[in-house]
Amino acid sequence: MPFLGAGDDATLDEPMTGHISALFTYPIKSLSGQPLRGVRLEAGHGFPDDRRYGFARHDTPFDEEHPEPFPKARFLTLMRDEQLAGVRSRLESDGITLHLDLGSGPSTFDLSEATQRAQVAALVSERVGLSGGDMARLVSSASHCFTDVSVVSEEMMHSISILNRASLEEVSARARVFLDPARFRANVIVDGWPPFFERDMVNRSISIGDVKLTVLMETKRCAATAVDPETAQRDANVVELLREHTGQPILGVYARVDSPGDISIGDAVVGPPSTTR
């Protein structure tokens, strides 16, 4: 079925209002997300603690004192290492206390201690089949976020990701397969917008309460979405499903925070009127 614009059933001159149904932050790149009831957003910054840490591959010369972005392939990611989906993690609000569960029960680590960081890196490296000189390093830098789009620009590095649940449900219905929103690792999940409405919004503004945001670009999906977040198995070629049923491997958008404020589950998310029928 070809792509249909959001305005097919929309009134062109009315703002499109949905609401937040879920909020997530992902403190360690490619490990499990943490649900939130609410969060404080600051202008020019992404979600607090989102992608704060990453597992750099052994040949990735990431310098924590002078950070520079590297492509996601230079880190452990679900795109190549589906076993990561079976690792459960939770970072405390102090930003250094990590609870990690690889299936035998949780253990707690202090990430301010070099030896404990190395231990975490070794455990996760072993989970994905790395050993010896191939083991990854757990890295971080106060000014850096390990988002996939960090290589595009600093602005994109600090953007937030938004998923329209209706778009995902429409793809699932067309493909006749259930796709868990967790596959897409969004910060904000919006209910109440028409399917694919977000495709009208690039370079346009949206608001969540007092918080103003600008949609910067659509989210191009990769092989990481093939991994079932519960089973850690590759069970669906989501990239090809998106191409087949919408015309391109796109789902969701990235947005820049333009003004500070608090957002919570249930808050209205107001987008501009649709530009298409």
Secondary structure, 3 states (H helix, E strand, C coil): CCCCCHHHHCCCCCCEEEEEEEEEECCECCCCCEEECEEEECCCCCCCCCCCEEEECCCCCCCCCCCCCCCHHHECCCCCCHHHHHCEEEECCCCCEEEEECCCCEEEEECCCHHHHHHHHHHHHHHCCCCHHHCCEEEECCCCCCCHHHHCCHHHHCCEEEEEHHHHHHHHHHHCCCCCHHHHCCCEEEECCCCCHHHHCCCCEEEECCEEEEEEEEEECCHHHHECCCCCCECCCHHHHHHHHHCCCEEEEEEEECCCEEEECCCEEEECCCCCC
